[in-house]
Structures are given as structure tokens and as C-alpha cells.
Amino acid sequence: MTEQSASSATKPDVTEMLTEAAAAMVSSTYPAPQAESVLRGLAEAYDADAEIVLLPTLVLTETHKHGVPQLRVVKTSYRFDQMTQVQSILAQARHNKDNAHDVAESLRAIATKKPIYPSWLRVIGYSLSALGFGAAFRLDLPALGAVTIMGLLVGIMVLNLSRSTRFAALLPLLATFVAGLMVAGISLALDKPDPVRMVAMLIVVLLPGATLTSGIIELVSGYMVSGASRLMYAIMILGSMAFGGALAIAASGIPATRLEDVTATLTPQWVAWAGAAIYGIGTFLYFCTPVRLWLPSLFVMMFSFAISVVTAPGLGVPLSAGIATALGLITSWAINARLGGGPGDLAIFLPTFWLIVPGSTGFVALTGELESAKNLSDVANTAILTFFAMAIGMMLATAVYPLLTKITPDAKLIMRNGAGLILKTVKIKPGK
């Protein structure tokens, strides 16, 4: 430790740094157990005896030797470029013991960072995510064309409304309602069944699958307050979206017979694989994944998708989703460790997580139940089992991956900062 870093560790700036780090990790959607582990390692590096409380919208930090408690309200949700920068800053701070005040300022600046891609390109990404998700469900060409065009229109609306403090809270309901009206018309015009799933394709990036699963992880790990609040928040979002979809279906007068859970298989199997890749590229653009992470993210996505496809016939959807989640998360940690510097394991993994998408399954079930009690009860059960299985898969990955490699001092450093490792480990070099 340098003389400068040693002196910085005796200042109240440490509390400020830990508070900003905690807020940044909450905004990056880290589950509380993982975030707490990272923050504990950061506090140890600065010789701080810290108490940190993490909630989905609030963090409270106190260091016994370095100042008064600090409270921070969290209202933002970070893009992938922001997540990547957060993880890189925390990894370097933990390793280099940088000036605490400078680290806090760097973390604070991330909240106002402009997207790395222009708005028009993000709208195209939104449309591609809808197209890819539809292709993964193997819709025919007319339906895929319709989904692509509707995705452009919904993407423009979502991107503009998300910037408005007045309409941001209503965005899930409004987006689903508009998407539902368009899909109802297309379903009738093209004579396509299962319009509920088509709606899910248009709003898949808004679905709270990650939030649901993170809430389960926190509850199972004993973080009852944060887990319950995160789970309730996700359920409210899912409910508002389902209500918007049901309202659109009711307003359009679409027959209840079309709400059956029917997945079209009108295209060759390879279309589903191409759809998964297109969906990934769409999410990369919309959520601003740095270009250097495109290939690693795409590899993890296709690897996990292959596991889920191969294992689903024999094991069922929930168990296959859990296995795919665990192996995909371990693979993202391995790639992240090889890249060095903590570039963003969540940015690599989250597109894969959304492709498995327990949130869309739950949305389909809720919307169907609101319209017809006879439909989609099996889908509701599948949704519940799926996000439970994915949560358990994430927890198993966290417990297992240290056993898959030799643990060196530098490897422990990487693990504490959320980079993870498997098979082989590279050192995080200062300034890299």
C-alpha cells in the first residue's frame, strides 16, 4: 500500500466510497449476497470495519472508524456499459487501493454517463431482440416480419418514455397495452394463434425475469427484507404488464380461443438458433454492451441455449433452465477472469438469462389467466418452477466455481470482486 492510499483509508471518504459502490451495485442488479461479498472485500482493502444494508432502492453504509452513516436512495437501473465500468472500477480499487475519494467520484459519474450507442441504433436493437425472440419460438415469415416492424414502433416508444420521470412508472403497462393492440390486429389479420406470446416478444427486454430470480436468491440466502421487496416489485411490474396485455386483448375483442398456449413450429430448427443469436445482438445494441464483450456474450448465450434445448426434452423446462443458468454463469465468470480487470460478468451473462426468460413465461400465464381461467395454468406452474430453478442454478454456480480451479492469492482477489474464475486464472494487473 502506498503512503497516499494508506492515508486515504483513514478518512471519511471511505464511507462515501462504500456508499457509492453499494449504490452502483444495486443499480447493476447484483443480488444482495454477491454485492455484499464484493463490498466486504473492498472494505477490507481499505481497512474499514463496515456495516452495509442493501435494499433494491436504498443503501445504508457505516464505517465504525471513518465517519457517520450515509444513506443513499437508488432509482436508476444501469445499462451494460455502466455495469461493466462499475465492475472494472471496483476490481481496480480493490487491487490497487486507489484514493477513496477518486473512486467515489468515478462511481458517481457513471450514473450520468451517456449511452455508447445512438438512440436510432438502440431502437434497431430493440426490434432485433423482438425478431430474434420470435424466431426462437419458430414463427413463420409473415409473423416474424410483423414482429420486427412492431418492435421498431414499440422500441421508439419505450426509449422515449423511459427518459420521462412522469411516464417511466407507467412504461411497462403502456408498452404492453400498445403492443397488445398491435398484436391483436396482426393475429386477426394473419390468422395467428397465441397472440399473448407475440406480445411477450415485443416487450421481452422489459420483463422482470432477472429481478424475480434475484429476489428468490436473496430469500433463500436469508436476505428477507431485500428479497421480499425485490420479489414484490417484480410481481407488481409483471402484474401491470399482464393487465396492459389483458386490457388490449379485451379492447380488441379478440376471441378467447386464440389465447391458448400454442407455439408455432412452422420454420426449420436452425431458425431457432439463428433467432437466439439475433436476439443477443439486439440486446447488445439496446443495452449498450461494449463491442469487446459481444463475442464472449454471444458464446455464453449460444452455449447456454444449446444446453437448455438439449436437456429440456428429458428433464423438463424448469430443470433444464436451472442447469443452463448455472453453466452459463460459470462460463461467463471464466471468460471474465481471462479478460482481466473485471470488465463485466453480468453484462456477459444477462442476455443469456433473459433468453431463458422466466419472466415472459410468467407474463403469458398471468395474461391468459386474466382473460380466461381455463387457459395457461400449466404455463403458470412452469413459470414458478423455472425461476426457482434458475435461482438455485445461480446459487450452485456461486458455490461450485471455486472448486473448479486452483485458488491463488490473486484468484481470491478476483473472486471477491465478482470477476469469478474457472479452470485457469489470470492476474488483474494494475491499470489494466
Secondary structure as GFF3:
##gff-version 3
##sequence-region A 1 432
A	DSSP	alpha_helix	3	8	.	.	.	ID=ss1
A	DSSP	alpha_helix	13	27	.	.	.	ID=ss2
A	DSSP	alpha_helix	32	45	.	.	.	ID=ss3
A	DSSP	beta_strand	50	55	.	.	.	ID=ss4
A	DSSP	beta_strand	58	63	.	.	.	ID=ss5
A	DSSP	beta_strand	70	73	.	.	.	ID=ss6
A	DSSP	alpha_helix	80	96	.	.	.	ID=ss7
A	DSSP	alpha_helix	100	110	.	.	.	ID=ss8
A	DSSP	alpha_helix	119	136	.	.	.	ID=ss9
A	DSSP	alpha_helix	141	161	.	.	.	ID=ss10
A	DSSP	alpha_helix	171	190	.	.	.	ID=ss11
A	DSSP	alpha_helix	195	202	.	.	.	ID=ss12
A	DSSP	three_ten_helix	204	206	.	.	.	ID=ss13
A	DSSP	alpha_helix	209	220	.	.	.	ID=ss14
A	DSSP	alpha_helix	224	252	.	.	.	ID=ss15
A	DSSP	three_ten_helix	256	259	.	.	.	ID=ss16
A	DSSP	alpha_helix	269	286	.	.	.	ID=ss17
A	DSSP	three_ten_helix	291	293	.	.	.	ID=ss18
A	DSSP	alpha_helix	294	315	.	.	.	ID=ss19
A	DSSP	alpha_helix	317	339	.	.	.	ID=ss20
A	DSSP	alpha_helix	345	356	.	.	.	ID=ss21
A	DSSP	alpha_helix	358	371	.	.	.	ID=ss22
A	DSSP	alpha_helix	377	400	.	.	.	ID=ss23
A	DSSP	three_ten_helix	401	404	.	.	.	ID=ss24
A	DSSP	alpha_helix	409	416	.	.	.	ID=ss25
###
